[in-house]
Amino acid sequence: MQFPTGNAGLSLAFLIIVGVVMLPLLPTWIAVIRGAEAISFVLLINIFCCATVLGWPIALVLAFKMPRRSEFQMPPPP
């Protein structure tokens, strides 16, 4: 098996590095995109517990289960 050389090898290495860096932060990105209420809580769980086997799935579940922030709140009826 031959490994890619030149620009193809550099591109593959770059994609692997970006994937290794971004994958652990996936729960935080999901919480940000969804507009979850407690993004900082998901981020803290993600940062401090990501090294454990259970921390990353917990942060992922929190990212999906946290209620969304409502940007526009309806005024109460008169």
Sequence and secondary structure as in RCSB ss.txt:
>XXXX:A:sequence
MQFPTGNAGLSLAFLIIVGVVMLPLLPTWIAVIRGAEAISFVLLINIFCCATVLGWPIALVLAFKMPRRSEFQMP
PPP
>XXXX:A:secstr
     THHHHHHHHHHHHHHHHGGGHHHHHHHHHTBTTHHHHHHHHHHHTTSTTHHHHHHHHHHHS B  SS   
   
